[in-house]
Amino acid sequence: MFNSWGLVNAYGTWSSYYVGYSLRGVDQLELNLVGSTQSALVLLFSNVVGRLLDAGHFRKVIGCGTFLVPFGLFMLSVVHPSDIEAMASFGTVWVTQGFVVGLGMATFFVSSSQVASTWFPKRRGLAVGYVACGASVAGVIYPTMLRYLIDAVGFNNAVRYVATLTSVTCIFSFIFCTPDPAHEHHTPQTWCNIRTWVDMEAFRNKAWCWFTAGVAFMFFGFYPVFFNLEEWASVRGFGTREQVRSPITPQTPTDRPLQTFWLLVIVNGASTVGRMLLAHFSDKIGAINMHIGSQLTASLLTLFLWTFAGSETAALAFCVVFGVFSGMVIGLPPASIGNILNCSYTAPDTRHFAKKKLGHWTGMMYTFAAIPALTGPIIAGHLITRYQTYLTVQLWSGTNLLLSCLCMAVSRWYLPCSNGQRVGEILKAKCGKSEISEKRKSSDGTESSPDPLSQAPTRVPSNNVSRNASSESIYDHQGRMA
């Protein structure tokens, strides 16, 4: 996680440097393309990497990432001009940092959670939740490290130091990070069969389809916040940066003592709290219920608190509160898929499918989210350049997060509660009881007996499978990503 989503979370600091120096004048759309390419590749290859891990190719997968991530960063330091006033080639920056590094990150995303899930089968959700905190920790370390090293030794040398850190951590993982030897590996009979990669049963499950649509909308609006936060703060005068060459003219002088990169650090640091909370409470509340609530809160924070932030204090408040809920939002999809499977296969002779299909359905969900993850930040960047205001990205992100919440709520509608009844049936029964109660009260003036359905739990039933709450991914005992 440290060298996968952690680098994506830190991209806002890289983008801020490019805007002010080597890629000044480049459309914000193109700058966001580098970070969105990384996130899209991580999601696009989730299902493929998961299937390779199922077959026992762990060392080969990790070995590819151990080479690609540091190699891409080292090559970035080579192709990037050493003269601070020289212009870099956007194409070489995209290939090295966006494509090569993104491919390497894709191998780490699913592997880290898979290892934790094999060693801690009874405390899987908690273990994977803490593993997912690595992305937040990296989101604190990388921006801080890059920012201070650029001042001390220049951009190219700073990138080399970052590449060295990724090399050390990747090699450490390659040596010591191994699945439980008792973990079973299942190699498919043929790699060419489409059913090896796609489970058509998922498309007949309305809850899964609506939830996948919700995750797609989530990625449309989630990372534009991270990629544009620093530039927004600089333009609004809530922080200072050495050079402000944003496409938008600053509204107020940036003489504040707060460095803008600290806002991104605060968001990533606060997301650690959210990831820990989901690891502890998703089983009690129900992962999909918790996801809907956190998604709604994140959308309202983006639409109102971020949009109307008129001071440095309000900006800091947004970073802290949004950071907490962002950790929940990005970490709950695998556990929510576990809830959907548990509710879809309730018969004793089909319950084993819930665990068997967990990695497959989650991998498919993330694969479908790859295109929104790629295009969301690009569209947001174009809106900024086109309308010359960051209000566009605030409305874009908030609206998509709200649409994501609505899709997840529809998905929840198709799922039964822990008493076996669906939400719609409970609401209809309660409405019917209310009408009968009103008629009785009007006829004899007495209170009717309490409605037994009012005590129906609203939490989705869960077992050990639904404990797989992770910010990035979870794997079942067969090695598939949850």
Secondary structure, 3 states (H helix, E strand, C coil): CCCCHHHHHCHHHHHHHHHHCCCCCCCHHHHHHHHHHHHHHHHHCHHHHHHHHHCCCHHHHHHHHHHHHHHHHHHHHHHCCCCCCCCCCHHHHHHHHHHHHHHHHHHHHHHHHHHHHHHCCCCHHHHHHHHHHHHHHHHHHHHHHHHHHHHHHCHHHHHHHHHHHHHHHHHHHHHHCCCCCCCCCCCCCCCCCHHHCCCHHHHHCHHHHHHHHHHHHHHHHCHHHHHHHHHHHHHHCCCECCCCCCCCCCCCCCCCCCECHHHHHHHHHHHHHHHHHHHHHHHHHCHHHHHHHHHHHHHHHHHHHHCCCCCHHHHHHHHHHHHHHHHHHHHCHHHHHHHHHHHHCCCCCCHHHHHHCHHHHHHHHHHHCHHHHHHHHHHHHHHHHHHCCCHHHHHHHHHHHHHHHHHHHHHHHCCECCCCCEHHHHHHHHHHHHHHHHHHHHHHCCCCCCCHHHHCCCCCCCCHHHHCCCCCCCECCCCCEC
